[in-house]
Amino acid sequence: MLNYLKPTIVLFALLTLLTGVVYPLLVTALAQGLFPIQANGSLLKGAEDQLIGSEIIGQHFSDPKYFWGRPSATSPYPYNAAASSGSNLGPTNPLLINAVKTRIDELKKADPVNHLKIPIDLVTSSASGLDPQISVAAAEYQIHRVANVRHLSEKQLRHLVHEHTEGRQWHLFGEARVNVLKLNLALDAFKFQSWSK
């Protein structure tokens, strides 16, 4: 019996050391050395090193002077990373239809004179419920509202959106997109006085 027990305990101790200590330390060291920003959550900091958020997790913006992100299906709070999930409602589900109608009404109420077609990502949540980006069309749809509230020209905002548009990943995957938090931070910090309206 001891002949079987000793190798089992030694193997268990070695594997625990290897997979529970050596491997995590090695991966952590490599991540911190090669990708320190990503390894620490892609955090964005403001003045005085104050944490603002993460560029890879959406934030809830409802003030009309800001660009709004894709709706979040997480609960009890929007963009709750601890409860990441989509709504899992089918396209004919009355709850989804009502949610989309409510979001359309909110967008129209915030900008009643905007008659552009509402992009789908402004009225439907993603599978994760945490999307930090919106399509370029979704950002352009909101330019009129934000410009009107901030008393800026649409040309100024269109330029700012263009500056914060990210292309396809490695020029191959996905579509062009705009990070809402980064755009709103730039919107608050940007000096528009240098532009002619």
N, C-alpha and C positions, 0 to 999 in steps of 0.2 A: 504494500500500500504506500509506504514512504517513497518507494522508487517512482511512483506515478505522481505523488503529491508535490515533491520537490521541483521537478521540471515544470510542472503547471504553475507553481507560485513564482518561479524565476521568470518564466515566459510572460506571465501576467504583469510582473513588476517591470520588465523590460518594455513591453508594449505600452504600459501606462506611462512610463517615462518618455518613450519615443513619441506617442500620439497625443499625450496629455500635457507634455512640457516642451520637449525639443521642437516638435513641428509647429505648435502655436507661436513659440518665441521666434523661430526662423521666419515664418510667414509675416508676423508682426514687424520684425526688423526689416524685411524686404519691402513691405508696404510703406513703412515710415521712411525708408531710404529712397525708394523709387517714386512713390506717389503720396507724399505726405498730406497734401490737401484732400485728396479723395479718401485716404485712410482715416482722416479725422472728420469725415462727414460733409465735405465740400461746404464748409461754413462760411457765411458772409458776415463781416464785422464792419461796424460803422465807426463814428467818431469815438475817441477814447476807448477803442477796442471793445465796444459794446456789441454783443451778439445780436444779429438781426434775424438770421434764419439760415436755411440751407438752400443752395441753388438747385438741389435735386428733389426737394419736397415743396409742393405748392403751399401758398398761404392764402387765407381768405381776405379778399378785398371787396368791400361793398360800397365804399364811398365813390360817388360819380367822378371825382377828380382823378381817380386812378384807373388803370386798365384792370379788368377783371379776368381771373383765370378760369380754367375749366371747372365746372361744378364738381364737388366732391361727394361721394356716396358714403363716406365714413361717418360713424356716429360714436359718441354723442356730439362731437364737434367736427366741423369740416377740416380736412387735411390732417386727421388724427393718425399719425404713423403707427400707433399701437393697434389700430383697428383697420389696417389697410385692406380694402376689398371694394369690389364693384357692387352694384345693386342686384345683379343677376336677374333683372326683370326682362322678360321677352318683349319683342317689339309690339306685340298686340296686348300687352298687359295694361289695364286701365291705370294702374299706379304710375307706370312709366309715362304714359300718354299725358296724364294730369301733371306730372312733374315737369315735363317738357313744355306744356302749355303755360305753366306758372313761370318758368324761366323766360319764355318768350315775352310774357306780359311784363315781367320785371325789366327786361331790356328795352321794351317799347316805352314803358313808363319813364325810364331814366333818360331816354332820348326819343321823344315822340315824333320828331320831324325826320328821323333817319328811316329811309325807305329801302335801304340796301338789304339784300338777302342775308338772313342771320346764319352764320356758319354753324355747322352741326356741333362743333366742339364747345360752343358757348351754351348749349342747352342739354348736352348729355355728359354724364360722368364717365371716367375711364375705368378700366378693369382694376386698377390699383386704388383709385380715388385720391391719388397724391400728385397727379401730373403738375409739374412746375411750369410747363410750356403750353402755349396755344399756337395755333396756326397763324401764318402771316395774315390770312383773310380775317381771322378773329380779331387780331390787333387793329387792322385797318378799319374794321367795322366800328370800333370804339373810338377812333380818332375824333370824329365829329363831337361826341359827347365830352370827351376829356378836354378838347380844345375850347369848347364853349364854356365849360365850368371854370377853366383856368384862364380864360380870356387870352388864348394864344391862337396863332394861325395853324390851320391844318397842315400847311407846308412844313412848319417847324416840327410838328409831331410826327409827320410822315418820315422826315429825315431821321428823327430819333429812333423810330421803329426800325427803319432800314439799318441804322448803326447797330442795333441790338438783335438783328436777325441772324440766327445761326444756320449755317447750311447743313446739307446732309452729312451724316457721320461718315468720315473717311471718303466723302464725295460719292458714296454708294448707297447708304442705308437711310431710310426714312425720308422725310420731307423737311423743307425749311421751316423753322419754328422760332418763336420768341419766348424767352424766359421772362415771365411776368414780374417776378420780384426784382430782377436786375433792371428791367425796363422802368419799373416804378421808382426804384432808387435813383436811377439816372434822371428820371423826370423831376424828382424833388431837388436834385443837385445841379441840374443843367442850367446854365446861364443863358436865357433866351434873349437878353437885351442886345446881344451882338447880331441878332438876326433882324432882318426887316420884315415886318408883318405884311 
